[in-house]
Amino acid sequence: MSLTHNNKVMPHNPQLENSYNKVIITIKSCKTITQLEGANRMVKNFKTLYRKVGYPKVLSYSLENAIQKQHTICQL
């Protein structure tokens, strides 16, 4: 995935991209609300870690959206 912000490709940051992709994969693999709570902690840790170095806010919104979608799936 190419990281974008305001339709511009951000400078390539493999560590950020790798971390983001791992969190997304973890979120999508959750089958229960308990698992999703763990994934939500991963999202919080991701935000804390990368807030210090700066990251596109679109990633934060994307992770929150993925959590919400998976939450709906887990409740079915």
DRENDO-701918 format. One record per residue (C-alpha): residue in one letter; z, y, x. Coordinates in steps of 0.25 Angstrom, whole numbers, plus 5000, padded with zeros to 4 digits. Layout:
DRENDO-701918
AZYX/...
This chain:
DRENDO-701918
M500050005000/S499750145005/L500850245003/T500350364996/H500950494991/N500150594983/N498950514985/K499050525000/V499250405009/M500550425016/P500650405031/H500650255033/N502150205035/P502150055036/Q503650045035/L503750125022/E502550055016/N503149915020/S504549955014/Y503850005001/N503049884999/K504249795002/V505049864991/I503949854981/I503749704984/T505249694982/I505249764969/K504049684963/S504749554967/C505949584958/K506149494947/T507549534942/I508349664940/T509249624951/Q508149604961/L507549744957/E508949804960/G508749754974/A507349814975/N507849944969/R508849954981/M507649924990/V506950044984/K508150134986/N508250085000/F506750115002/K506950254997/T508150285006/L507450235018/Y506150305017/R506750435011/K507250465025/V505850455031/G505050505018/Y504150425009/P503250454998/K504050474985/V502950394978/L503550264985/S504850294978/Y504250304965/S503350184967/L504650104970/E505350154958/N504150124949/A504149974955/I505649964952/Q505450004938/K504249914935/Q504949794941/H506249824933/T505349814921/I504849684925/C506149624929/Q506749664915/L505649574908/
